[in-house]
């Protein structure tokens, strides 16, 4: 597997575009991602009981199990909690895109992100869709424009791409994502779109995506809030020409599954790194747990803790907050066996060893915690399972950004 430049347009047959159509003040706000031929699709959607109209529509489209042509994405307005009109407007987006691309509305997924409870400026969107469709291109620039258009409070675009070898056939996979705030475990807590030209069954594509989500997007947290609109979709159009992958035992399925997981993990980390107001990127590594599920619960509990996040912002080696977060993680463990440490490029800082607190030198702590990337390492000494979670600190700027979000 080789990393290459680009994102969602690296795979054969995929085109993308993004443009400003008046939904936001000046930044790009409408994107289309399409496949020249209908593509097999799999997806995972928000677990929030309150779901935006685009989630309901796209879940229906994906659940049909038939190939689809495109996804249209707007930023600036979530089209969530907008009543019957929201559903009508969502269908209008699909229909307008279908008309521009020459396909059926049921072959178009819809995604929206932005303000909740505000009706879509649907006339602007429907007028903008043909404009964006006219800009569709199978170029890196087209993919980047789409990645820019799906941003809200994101500071940077998030895209990644790789080249694979499947029995001598070149296969490409790329992805883009958005997410900065209202990000918390339990899928998807963001928008993510992955494209590949691999030839694979819908069942295996869905299996690979669902397995990957459990240890990628479901393991990030910025602020503890799960959005109403989140989804992650993967499209496979088969244009690479490899022999159809139709068995989970096929070595090529393992190769693809590894690549998909790598794309999803890198995009998930990018979302965590771009947390609203973040000054530090946080990785929580739990080893020695009795099961992977236990390790995931513990890692999530720590990475989601507001007190841990604020301690990291203040560069305070307050391990008491870490052990408290572990204790409420829903997993029984023996605190007398626990070891905890901080790590960064500046060094290693042990805090607790086998349940005993260690003397922490203030200067050493400041040196380690002043770095941008911090890892919290936790050894449960209870088994052979492990898990990782990613997040960021909680800063003054997070409150400023969200206090002024609508103003």
KEKE-3310 file (N, C-alpha, C; in steps of 0.2 Angstrom, whole numbers, plus 5000, padded with zeros to 4 digits):
npx = (5004:5003:5005:4997:4995:4981:4963:4946:4945:4955:4952:4948:4935:4929:4922:4923:4917:4917:4909:4905:4889:4881:4876:4884:4894:4906:4914:4917:4902:4894:4894:4898:4899:4903:4901:4906:4900:4886:4889:4893:4888:4891:4887:4887:4878:4873:4870:4862:4846:4838:4837:4844:4835:4843:4850:4840:4835:4847:4850:4840:4842:4855:4852:4844:4852:4856:4866:4872:4873:4879:4883:4877:4882:4879:4885:4883:4870:4860:4849:4841:4829:4819:4806:4792:4795:4809:4811:4805:4813:4825:4823:4821:4834:4840:4833:4836:4850:4850:4844:4853:4864:4859:4852:4842:4833:4834:4846:4855:4863:4861:4869:4870:4877:4879:4870:4857:4839:4836:4828:4832:4840:4833:4831:4842:4851:4846:4848:4861:4866:4866:4877:4888:4888:4892:4905:4912:4925:4938:4950:4964:4961:4948:4943:4949:4942:4929:4931:4934:4922:4913:4916:4914:4916:4929:4946:4955:4956:4952:4959:4964:4974:4977:4987:4984:4989:4981:4982:4991:4984:4981:4973:4964:4961:4953:4949:4938:4934:4924:4924:4924:4918:4905:4907:4909:4911:4902:4897:4891:4897:4902:4906:4910:4918:4922:4930:4933:4940:4939:4933:4921:4909:4893:4890:4902:4909:4901:4903:4917:4917:4909:4916:4928:4924:4921:4933:4938:4931:4922:4930:4934:4933:4928:4920:4910:4898:4886:4882:4867:4867:4876:4887:4895:4901:4905:4910:4911:4916:4921:4929:4942:4945:4949:4947:4931:4929:4923:4923:4925:4937:4946:4962:4963:4953:4957:4968:4961:4952:4961:4967:4956:4953:4964:4963:4951:4955:4965:4958:4949:4958:4962:4951:4949:4961:4958:4949:4937:4945:4956:4972:4980:4983:4977:4980:4974:4980:4976:4981:4983:4970:4955:4947:4944:4932:4931:4943:4941:4930:4936:4946:4938:4931:4941:4946:4935:4933:4930:4937:4949:4953:4953:4964:4974:4975:4979:4991:4994:4999:4988:4985:4975:4963:4962:4962:4950:4941:4943:4937:4924:4921:4913:4919:4925:4939:4956:4962:4975:4984:4986:4995:5000:5005:5012:5016:5026:5034:5044:5048:5046:5034:5031:5017:5010:5013:5009:4998:5003:5006:5018:5032:5031:5041:5040:5046:5049:5036:5031:5039:5036:5022:5020:5021:5013:5007:5001:5002:4992:4996:4990:4991:4982:4985:4978:4974:4976:4971:4969:4966:4964:4960:4955:4957:4956:4962:4952:4949:4949:4946:4937:4925:4923:4921:4910:4901:4898:4893:4882:4882)
npy = (4994:5011:5028:5041:5057:5067:5064:5060:5058:5050:5037:5027:5034:5042:5058:5075:5090:5107:5122:5139:5144:5153:5149:5151:5165:5167:5156:5140:5130:5120:5104:5090:5073:5061:5045:5039:5027:5018:5015:5002:5004:5007:5011:5020:5027:5041:5038:5046:5049:5059:5063:5071:5076:5072:5061:5052:5050:5046:5034:5026:5026:5019:5007:5001:4993:4993:4999:5016:5033:5046:5058:5072:5086:5099:5113:5123:5123:5112:5105:5098:5094:5101:5098:5093:5100:5100:5086:5087:5096:5090:5079:5087:5091:5079:5076:5087:5085:5073:5076:5084:5075:5065:5053:5043:5050:5041:5036:5045:5050:5061:5074:5085:5098:5109:5123:5118:5116:5126:5131:5125:5135:5132:5136:5142:5131:5122:5130:5131:5118:5113:5121:5117:5104:5106:5108:5097:5086:5074:5076:5081:5094:5095:5086:5092:5104:5099:5094:5106:5112:5105:5109:5116:5123:5118:5119:5115:5106:5089:5075:5060:5047:5031:5019:5002:4985:4973:4957:4960:4970:4988:4996:5010:5020:5033:5046:5059:5070:5079:5088:5095:5101:5095:5082:5065:5049:5034:5032:5042:5054:5064:5069:5058:5052:5039:5033:5020:5011:4997:4980:4973:4964:4970:4966:4962:4974:4982:4975:4977:4991:4993:4985:4993:5006:5004:5004:5016:5030:5029:5030:5043:5059:5075:5084:5078:5078:5071:5072:5076:5073:5065:5054:5041:5036:5023:5021:5010:5007:4997:4999:4997:4984:4972:4955:4950:4952:4941:4934:4933:4926:4928:4933:4945:4953:4955:4963:4974:4978:4982:4993:5001:5003:5010:5022:5027:5028:5038:5049:5050:5053:5065:5073:5073:5080:5092:5098:5110:5124:5118:5115:5104:5088:5072:5056:5041:5026:5010:4996:4978:4974:4964:4962:4967:4975:4980:4987:4997:5004:5010:5018:5027:5033:5040:5048:5056:5064:5079:5085:5079:5083:5097:5098:5094:5105:5114:5110:5101:5088:5079:5065:5060:5063:5055:5042:5043:5045:5032:5024:5026:5021:5009:4997:4984:4983:4981:4993:4992:4987:4995:5005:5021:5033:5048:5053:5061:5069:5075:5067:5054:5051:5044:5041:5033:5017:5001:5003:5012:5029:5040:5051:5066:5076:5093:5101:5091:5087:5098:5099:5088:5089:5101:5099:5097:5085:5073:5057:5047:5033:5018:5004:4990:4978:4965:4957:4952:4962:4977:4995:5010:5028:5044:5062:5079:5093:5104:5120:5138:5144:5135:5137:5150:5149:5141:5148:5159:5154:5155:5168)
npz = (5000:4995:4999:4991:4982:4985:4986:4986:4972:4967:4964:4950:4939:4947:4951:4957:4965:4971:4977:4980:4984:4990:5003:5014:5020:5012:5009:5001:4999:4994:4988:4977:4974:4963:4954:4938:4934:4941:4959:4971:4988:5005:5022:5037:5051:5061:5079:5086:5093:5087:5071:5057:5041:5030:5034:5037:5023:5016:5023:5019:5005:5005:5012:5003:4996:4983:4969:4968:4962:4966:4979:4987:4995:5007:5016:5031:5034:5043:5040:5050:5062:5056:5053:5042:5030:5030:5026:5013:5007:5007:4998:4987:4985:4981:4970:4961:4960:4953:4941:4936:4934:4927:4932:4943:4957:4968:4967:4973:4987:5001:5011:5025:5034:5048:5055:5066:5066:5057:5042:5026:5013:5001:4987:4984:4984:4975:4964:4964:4962:4948:4944:4952:4947:4934:4936:4940:4941:4938:4945:4956:4961:4960:4969:4981:4981:4984:4997:5003:5003:5011:5024:5040:5054:5053:5053:5043:5027:5025:5019:5011:5002:4994:4985:4980:4978:4970:4966:4955:4949:4949:4962:4968:4982:4991:5002:5011:5024:5036:5051:5067:5078:5090:5091:5095:5102:5094:5081:5068:5071:5063:5045:5033:5018:5007:4993:4981:4967:4968:4964:4972:4982:4989:5001:5007:5007:5015:5027:5029:5031:5042:5052:5053:5057:5070:5077:5073:5068:5079:5090:5093:5101:5103:5110:5117:5112:5102:5085:5075:5062:5056:5046:5037:5022:5010:4994:4980:4964:4955:4944:4943:4939:4944:4949:4955:4972:4984:4995:5012:5016:5006:5002:4996:5001:5014:5011:5006:5016:5026:5020:5019:5033:5037:5029:5035:5049:5048:5044:5054:5065:5060:5061:5075:5078:5073:5082:5088:5094:5098:5106:5108:5102:5107:5111:5118:5124:5129:5136:5140:5144:5148:5137:5120:5120:5133:5134:5124:5130:5141:5136:5128:5139:5145:5135:5132:5144:5151:5161:5160:5148:5150:5159:5151:5142:5151:5154:5164:5175:5180:5185:5193:5188:5176:5182:5188:5177:5171:5181:5180:5168:5166:5167:5176:5186:5193:5203:5210:5201:5191:5179:5173:5161:5154:5137:5125:5111:5118:5128:5141:5154:5168:5179:5188:5194:5194:5203:5212:5216:5208:5211:5203:5194:5192:5182:5172:5169:5163:5152:5145:5143:5136:5123:5107:5103:5113:5122:5132:5141:5147:5157:5161:5166:5165:5155:5137:5128:5119:5115:5106:5107:5101:5103:5109:5118:5129:5127:5130:5119:5113:5120:5116:5102:5101:5109:5101:5089:5081:5079)
capx = (5000:5007:5001:4998:4992:4974:4957:4941:4945:4960:4950:4945:4928:4925:4923:4920:4918:4914:4908:4901:4883:4877:4874:4888:4896:4911:4918:4913:4897:4890:4899:4895:4904:4899:4904:4904:4895:4883:4894:4891:4889:4889:4887:4885:4875:4873:4866:4857:4839:4836:4841:4842:4832:4848:4852:4834:4835:4853:4850:4835:4845:4860:4849:4841:4857:4857:4871:4870:4877:4882:4881:4877:4883:4879:4887:4880:4863:4860:4842:4839:4823:4815:4799:4790:4798:4815:4811:4803:4819:4830:4821:4822:4841:4842:4830:4840:4856:4849:4842:4860:4868:4855:4851:4836:4834:4835:4853:4858:4863:4861:4872:4870:4880:4878:4865:4851:4833:4835:4826:4837:4839:4833:4831:4850:4854:4844:4851:4868:4868:4869:4883:4893:4888:4896:4912:4914:4931:4942:4956:4965:4958:4940:4942:4950:4936:4923:4933:4933:4915:4909:4919:4910:4921:4935:4952:4958:4952:4954:4958:4969:4973:4982:4987:4985:4990:4976:4984:4994:4979:4981:4967:4965:4956:4954:4943:4938:4930:4924:4922:4928:4914:4899:4911:4909:4910:4896:4896:4898:4899:4905:4904:4916:4916:4928:4929:4938:4938:4939:4927:4919:4902:4890:4890:4909:4910:4898:4907:4923:4916:4906:4921:4933:4921:4921:4939:4941:4927:4919:4935:4936:4929:4930:4917:4905:4891:4884:4878:4861:4867:4883:4887:4901:4899:4911:4908:4916:4913:4923:4932:4949:4945:4951:4942:4927:4930:4916:4924:4929:4943:4950:4967:4963:4948:4961:4971:4957:4950:4967:4967:4950:4954:4970:4960:4946:4959:4969:4953:4947:4963:4962:4945:4951:4966:4955:4944:4936:4949:4961:4979:4984:4980:4977:4979:4973:4981:4974:4983:4982:4963:4952:4944:4944:4927:4933:4948:4937:4926:4940:4949:4933:4930:4947:4947:4929:4933:4931:4942:4956:4954:4956:4970:4979:4975:4983:4998:4994:4999:4984:4983:4969:4957:4962:4960:4943:4938:4943:4933:4917:4920:4909:4923:4928:4947:4959:4967:4981:4988:4986:5000:4998:5010:5011:5022:5026:5041:5049:5050:5041:5033:5027:5013:5008:5016:5006:4994:5007:5008:5025:5034:5032:5045:5036:5049:5048:5029:5030:5042:5032:5015:5020:5021:5007:5004:5001:4999:4991:4997:4987:4991:4977:4988:4972:4973:4980:4968:4970:4962:4966:4955:4959:4953:4960:4960:4946:4952:4945:4943:4931:4919:4922:4918:4903:4896:4897:4892:4876:4883)
capy = (5000:5017:5034:5045:5063:5067:5061:5056:5058:5046:5031:5028:5035:5047:5065:5079:5098:5111:5129:5144:5146:5158:5147:5154:5171:5167:5150:5135:5127:5115:5099:5084:5068:5056:5040:5038:5021:5017:5012:4999:5008:5005:5017:5020:5033:5043:5035:5051:5048:5065:5062:5075:5073:5069:5055:5047:5049:5042:5028:5023:5024:5014:5001:4997:4988:4994:5004:5023:5037:5052:5061:5079:5089:5106:5115:5129:5122:5104:5102:5094:5097:5106:5096:5090:5104:5097:5080:5089:5100:5084:5076:5091:5091:5073:5076:5092:5082:5067:5079:5087:5070:5060:5047:5043:5053:5036:5035:5050:5051:5068:5075:5092:5100:5116:5125:5114:5120:5132:5128:5126:5140:5127:5139:5143:5125:5120:5134:5129:5111:5112:5125:5112:5098:5108:5109:5090:5084:5068:5079:5082:5100:5094:5083:5097:5109:5096:5093:5112:5114:5102:5111:5121:5127:5115:5124:5113:5101:5082:5070:5055:5043:5026:5014:4995:4980:4967:4952:4964:4976:4994:4999:5016:5022:5039:5049:5065:5070:5085:5087:5099:5101:5091:5075:5061:5042:5031:5034:5043:5060:5068:5067:5055:5049:5036:5031:5016:5008:4990:4976:4970:4964:4975:4963:4963:4982:4984:4971:4980:4997:4992:4983:4998:5011:5002:5006:5023:5035:5028:5031:5050:5063:5082:5088:5074:5079:5067:5076:5073:5073:5062:5048:5039:5032:5021:5019:5005:5006:4991:5001:4995:4978:4966:4949:4951:4950:4939:4929:4936:4923:4930:4937:4952:4956:4957:4969:4980:4980:4985:4999:5005:5005:5015:5028:5029:5030:5044:5054:5051:5057:5072:5076:5074:5085:5099:5100:5117:5128:5113:5116:5098:5081:5067:5048:5037:5020:5006:4989:4974:4973:4958:4961:4974:4980:4984:4992:5003:5008:5013:5023:5032:5036:5045:5053:5060:5067:5086:5086:5077:5088:5104:5097:5094:5112:5118:5106:5099:5081:5077:5059:5058:5064:5050:5036:5044:5043:5025:5021:5027:5018:5004:4991:4982:4982:4981:4999:4991:4984:5000:5009:5026:5038:5053:5052:5065:5069:5078:5062:5049:5054:5039:5044:5028:5011:4995:5006:5016:5035:5041:5058:5069:5082:5099:5103:5086:5087:5104:5098:5083:5091:5107:5097:5097:5078:5069:5051:5044:5026:5015:4997:4987:4971:4961:4953:4954:4966:4984:4999:5017:5033:5050:5068:5085:5097:5108:5127:5144:5145:5131:5141:5156:5147:5139:5154:5164:5150:5158:5176)
capz = (5000:4995:5000:4985:4983:4983:4990:4983:4965:4965:4961:4943:4938:4952:4950:4963:4964:4977:4975:4985:4980:4994:5009:5019:5018:5006:5008:4997:5004:4991:4985:4974:4973:4959:4950:4931:4934:4948:4963:4977:4993:5012:5026:5045:5052:5068:5083:5089:5092:5083:5065:5051:5036:5025:5037:5035:5016:5014:5026:5015:4999:5006:5014:4997:4994:4975:4967:4968:4957:4969:4985:4987:5002:5008:5023:5033:5037:5044:5039:5055:5066:5052:5051:5035:5025:5029:5021:5006:5004:5006:4992:4981:4983:4978:4963:4957:4958:4949:4935:4933:4932:4922:4935:4947:4964:4973:4966:4976:4994:5003:5017:5026:5040:5050:5060:5067:5067:5052:5035:5020:5008:4995:4981:4982:4983:4969:4958:4964:4960:4941:4943:4954:4943:4928:4938:4942:4938:4941:4947:4963:4962:4961:4976:4986:4981:4987:5004:5006:5003:5017:5030:5044:5058:5052:5051:5037:5024:5028:5013:5011:4997:4994:4980:4982:4972:4970:4961:4950:4947:4953:4965:4972:4988:4994:5007:5013:5030:5040:5058:5072:5085:5090:5089:5101:5100:5093:5074:5065:5074:5058:5039:5029:5011:5005:4986:4978:4961:4968:4963:4978:4984:4994:5008:5010:5007:5022:5033:5030:5034:5049:5057:5053:5061:5077:5080:5070:5070:5085:5095:5093:5104:5104:5115:5121:5109:5096:5080:5072:5055:5054:5042:5034:5016:5006:4987:4976:4957:4952:4938:4943:4935:4948:4950:4960:4979:4986:5001:5018:5017:5001:5004:4993:5005:5019:5009:5005:5023:5029:5017:5021:5040:5037:5027:5041:5055:5047:5043:5061:5068:5057:5064:5082:5078:5071:5087:5089:5099:5101:5106:5108:5100:5112:5110:5124:5123:5134:5135:5146:5146:5147:5131:5116:5122:5139:5132:5121:5135:5145:5132:5127:5145:5147:5130:5133:5150:5151:5166:5157:5142:5153:5162:5146:5140:5156:5154:5171:5175:5185:5184:5197:5183:5172:5185:5189:5171:5170:5186:5178:5161:5165:5167:5183:5186:5200:5203:5213:5196:5186:5177:5169:5160:5148:5132:5119:5108:5123:5133:5145:5161:5172:5184:5192:5193:5198:5208:5217:5213:5208:5212:5197:5194:5189:5176:5168:5167:5159:5146:5141:5141:5132:5116:5103:5103:5119:5122:5138:5141:5152:5157:5165:5168:5166:5149:5132:5123:5119:5111:5106:5106:5100:5105:5109:5124:5129:5128:5131:5112:5112:5123:5112:5096:5102:5111:5095:5083:5077:5078)
cpx = (5004:5003:5003:4994:4985:4969:4952:4941:4951:4958:4947:4938:4925:4927:4920:4921:4915:4914:4904:4895:4878:4874:4878:4891:4901:4914:4913:4908:4892:4895:4895:4901:4900:4904:4901:4899:4892:4888:4890:4892:4887:4890:4885:4883:4874:4868:4861:4850:4836:4840:4839:4839:4837:4850:4846:4834:4841:4853:4845:4838:4851:4857:4845:4846:4859:4863:4868:4875:4881:4880:4882:4877:4883:4882:4884:4873:4862:4854:4840:4834:4820:4808:4798:4794:4805:4816:4809:4810:4825:4829:4822:4830:4843:4839:4834:4847:4855:4847:4849:4864:4865:4854:4844:4838:4836:4843:4858:4858:4864:4865:4872:4873:4880:4873:4859:4845:4832:4833:4831:4835:4839:4833:4838:4853:4852:4847:4858:4870:4870:4876:4889:4894:4893:4903:4916:4920:4935:4949:4957:4962:4951:4939:4944:4945:4930:4925:4933:4926:4911:4912:4914:4915:4928:4940:4955:4954:4956:4953:4965:4968:4979:4981:4988:4986:4986:4978:4986:4990:4980:4974:4968:4959:4958:4948:4944:4933:4929:4922:4927:4925:4908:4902:4912:4908:4903:4893:4890:4901:4903:4903:4911:4914:4922:4926:4935:4935:4938:4933:4926:4911:4900:4891:4897:4911:4907:4901:4913:4922:4914:4912:4926:4930:4921:4927:4942:4936:4923:4923:4937:4931:4932:4927:4911:4898:4891:4880:4871:4861:4873:4882:4894:4899:4905:4907:4913:4913:4915:4927:4939:4950:4947:4945:4938:4929:4924:4917:4928:4936:4948:4956:4967:4957:4952:4965:4967:4954:4955:4968:4962:4951:4959:4967:4955:4950:4962:4964:4950:4951:4963:4956:4946:4956:4964:4949:4943:4940:4954:4968:4983:4980:4982:4976:4979:4974:4980:4977:4982:4975:4960:4949:4944:4938:4928:4938:4945:4933:4930:4944:4944:4932:4935:4947:4941:4929:4934:4937:4949:4958:4957:4962:4976:4980:4980:4990:4999:4994:4995:4981:4977:4963:4956:4960:4952:4939:4938:4938:4926:4916:4916:4912:4926:4935:4950:4964:4974:4986:4989:4992:4998:5004:5008:5017:5021:5033:5046:5051:5044:5040:5028:5023:5011:5010:5013:5002:4997:5008:5015:5026:5035:5035:5041:5039:5048:5041:5028:5033:5038:5025:5015:5020:5014:5003:5006:4998:4998:4991:4994:4988:4987:4980:4982:4971:4977:4977:4969:4966:4965:4960:4959:4954:4958:4958:4954:4949:4947:4942:4937:4924:4917:4919:4911:4898:4894:4895:4887:4877:4889)
cpy = (5006:5023:5038:5052:5063:5065:5057:5055:5053:5040:5032:5029:5039:5054:5069:5086:5101:5118:5133:5146:5150:5155:5149:5161:5171:5160:5145:5131:5122:5110:5093:5079:5062:5051:5040:5032:5021:5013:5008:5004:5005:5011:5015:5027:5035:5039:5039:5049:5053:5064:5067:5072:5070:5062:5050:5045:5044:5035:5023:5021:5019:5007:4997:4992:4988:5000:5011:5027:5042:5053:5068:5082:5096:5107:5122:5128:5114:5101:5097:5098:5103:5104:5093:5094:5102:5091:5082:5092:5095:5081:5080:5092:5085:5073:5081:5089:5077:5070:5081:5081:5064:5053:5048:5046:5047:5034:5040:5051:5059:5069:5083:5093:5107:5118:5120:5118:5126:5129:5130:5131:5136:5130:5140:5137:5122:5123:5132:5123:5110:5116:5120:5106:5099:5108:5102:5088:5078:5070:5080:5089:5099:5091:5088:5102:5106:5096:5100:5114:5111:5104:5116:5125:5123:5120:5122:5107:5094:5077:5066:5050:5037:5022:5007:4991:4974:4962:4955:4969:4982:4996:5005:5017:5028:5041:5056:5065:5078:5084:5091:5100:5096:5084:5071:5054:5039:5034:5038:5050:5065:5066:5064:5051:5046:5033:5026:5013:5000:4987:4972:4969:4969:4972:4963:4970:4984:4981:4975:4987:4997:4990:4989:5004:5010:5005:5012:5028:5035:5029:5038:5054:5070:5085:5084:5074:5075:5071:5072:5071:5068:5055:5047:5034:5029:5019:5015:5004:5001:4993:4999:4988:4972:4961:4951:4948:4948:4934:4933:4932:4924:4935:4945:4956:4959:4963:4975:4982:4983:4992:5004:5007:5010:5022:5031:5031:5037:5050:5055:5055:5064:5076:5078:5080:5092:5101:5107:5120:5123:5116:5110:5092:5076:5060:5045:5030:5015:4999:4985:4973:4966:4956:4968:4978:4984:4989:4998:5007:5012:5019:5028:5036:5042:5050:5058:5065:5075:5088:5084:5081:5095:5103:5097:5101:5116:5115:5104:5091:5078:5071:5056:5059:5058:5043:5037:5042:5036:5022:5021:5024:5012:4997:4990:4980:4983:4987:4998:4988:4989:5004:5015:5031:5042:5052:5058:5065:5072:5073:5058:5051:5049:5043:5039:5021:5005:4998:5011:5023:5037:5049:5061:5076:5087:5101:5098:5086:5092:5102:5093:5086:5098:5105:5097:5091:5075:5062:5049:5036:5023:5007:4994:4981:4966:4956:4955:4958:4973:4988:5006:5022:5039:5056:5074:5088:5101:5115:5132:5145:5141:5134:5147:5155:5145:5144:5158:5160:5153:5165:5178)
cpz = (5000:4995:4994:4987:4981:4988:4986:4976:4962:4961:4954:4943:4942:4951:4956:4961:4970:4975:4980:4981:4985:5001:5015:5016:5011:5004:5004:5002:5000:4987:4982:4972:4969:4956:4943:4930:4941:4952:4969:4983:5000:5016:5033:5046:5060:5072:5087:5088:5087:5077:5060:5045:5031:5028:5035:5028:5014:5017:5022:5008:5000:5008:5009:4994:4986:4974:4967:4964:4961:4976:4984:4994:5002:5016:5025:5036:5037:5042:5044:5060:5062:5049:5044:5030:5024:5025:5014:5003:5002:4999:4986:4979:4979:4970:4958:4955:4953:4942:4932:4931:4928:4926:4939:4954:4969:4972:4969:4983:4995:5010:5018:5033:5042:5055:5060:5068:5062:5045:5030:5016:5001:4988:4979:4981:4977:4963:4958:4961:4953:4940:4946:4950:4937:4930:4940:4937:4941:4942:4954:4965:4964:4967:4982:4987:4985:4995:5007:5007:5009:5023:5034:5048:5058:5050:5045:5034:5026:5022:5013:5005:4997:4987:4982:4976:4974:4965:4955:4947:4952:4955:4969:4977:4991:4998:5008:5019:5032:5047:5063:5078:5084:5088:5095:5099:5099:5086:5072:5068:5069:5051:5036:5023:5009:4998:4984:4972:4962:4966:4968:4979:4989:5001:5011:5011:5014:5028:5034:5033:5041:5054:5058:5058:5068:5081:5077:5072:5077:5091:5095:5097:5105:5110:5119:5118:5102:5091:5078:5065:5052:5050:5039:5028:5013:4999:4983:4969:4953:4945:4937:4939:4938:4948:4956:4967:4982:4992:5006:5019:5011:5004:5002:4998:5011:5018:5009:5012:5027:5027:5019:5028:5040:5035:5033:5047:5054:5047:5050:5065:5066:5060:5072:5083:5077:5076:5088:5095:5101:5100:5106:5105:5105:5110:5117:5122:5129:5132:5141:5148:5145:5140:5127:5118:5128:5138:5129:5125:5139:5142:5130:5133:5146:5141:5130:5139:5149:5156:5164:5152:5145:5156:5157:5143:5145:5157:5161:5171:5180:5183:5187:5192:5178:5175:5187:5183:5170:5175:5184:5171:5160:5165:5174:5182:5193:5200:5206:5207:5191:5185:5172:5168:5154:5144:5127:5116:5113:5128:5136:5152:5164:5178:5190:5190:5197:5204:5213:5213:5213:5209:5205:5197:5189:5182:5170:5165:5162:5152:5142:5139:5137:5125:5113:5104:5109:5119:5130:5138:5147:5152:5162:5169:5170:5161:5143:5126:5124:5114:5111:5104:5105:5101:5105:5116:5123:5131:5129:5124:5110:5114:5118:5105:5096:5105:5106:5089:5079:5076:5074)
residu = (UNK:UNK:UNK:UNK:UNK:UNK:UNK:UNK:UNK:UNK:UNK:UNK:UNK:UNK:UNK:UNK:UNK:UNK:UNK:UNK:UNK:UNK:UNK:UNK:UNK:UNK:UNK:UNK:UNK:UNK:UNK:UNK:UNK:UNK:UNK:UNK:UNK:UNK:UNK:UNK:UNK:UNK:UNK:UNK:UNK:UNK:UNK:UNK:UNK:UNK:UNK:UNK:UNK:UNK:UNK:UNK:UNK:UNK:UNK:UNK:UNK:UNK:UNK:UNK:UNK:UNK:UNK:UNK:UNK:UNK:UNK:UNK:UNK:UNK:UNK:UNK:UNK:UNK:UNK:UNK:UNK:UNK:UNK:UNK:UNK:UNK:UNK:UNK:UNK:UNK:UNK:UNK:UNK:UNK:UNK:UNK:UNK:UNK:UNK:UNK:UNK:UNK:UNK:UNK:UNK:UNK:UNK:UNK:UNK:UNK:UNK:UNK:UNK:UNK:UNK:UNK:UNK:UNK:UNK:UNK:UNK:UNK:UNK:UNK:UNK:UNK:UNK:UNK:UNK:UNK:UNK:UNK:UNK:UNK:UNK:UNK:UNK:UNK:UNK:UNK:UNK:UNK:UNK:UNK:UNK:UNK:UNK:UNK:UNK:UNK:UNK:UNK:UNK:UNK:UNK:UNK:UNK:UNK:UNK:UNK:UNK:UNK:UNK:UNK:UNK:UNK:UNK:UNK:UNK:UNK:UNK:UNK:UNK:UNK:UNK:UNK:UNK:UNK:UNK:UNK:UNK:UNK:UNK:UNK:UNK:UNK:UNK:UNK:UNK:UNK:UNK:UNK:UNK:UNK:UNK:UNK:UNK:UNK:UNK:UNK:UNK:UNK:UNK:UNK:UNK:UNK:UNK:UNK:UNK:UNK:UNK:UNK:UNK:UNK:UNK:UNK:UNK:UNK:UNK:UNK:UNK:UNK:UNK:UNK:UNK:UNK:UNK:UNK:UNK:UNK:UNK:UNK:UNK:UNK:UNK:UNK:UNK:UNK:UNK:UNK:UNK:UNK:UNK:UNK:UNK:UNK:UNK:UNK:UNK:UNK:UNK:UNK:UNK:UNK:UNK:UNK:UNK:UNK:UNK:UNK:UNK:UNK:UNK:UNK:UNK:UNK:UNK:UNK:UNK:UNK:UNK:UNK:UNK:UNK:UNK:UNK:UNK:UNK:UNK:UNK:UNK:UNK:UNK:UNK:UNK:UNK:UNK:UNK:UNK:UNK:UNK:UNK:UNK:UNK:UNK:UNK:UNK:UNK:UNK:UNK:UNK:UNK:UNK:UNK:UNK:UNK:UNK:UNK:UNK:UNK:UNK:UNK:UNK:UNK:UNK:UNK:UNK:UNK:UNK:UNK:UNK:UNK:UNK:UNK:UNK:UNK:UNK:UNK:UNK:UNK:UNK:UNK:UNK:UNK:UNK:UNK:UNK:UNK:UNK:UNK:UNK:UNK:UNK:UNK:UNK:UNK:UNK:UNK:UNK:UNK:UNK:UNK:UNK:UNK:UNK:UNK:UNK:UNK:UNK:UNK:UNK:UNK:UNK:UNK:UNK:UNK:UNK:UNK:UNK:UNK:UNK:UNK:UNK:UNK:UNK:UNK:UNK:UNK:UNK:UNK:UNK:UNK:UNK:UNK:UNK:UNK:UNK:UNK:UNK:UNK:UNK:UNK:UNK:UNK:UNK:UNK:UNK:UNK:UNK:UNK:UNK:UNK:UNK:UNK:UNK:UNK:UNK)
# end
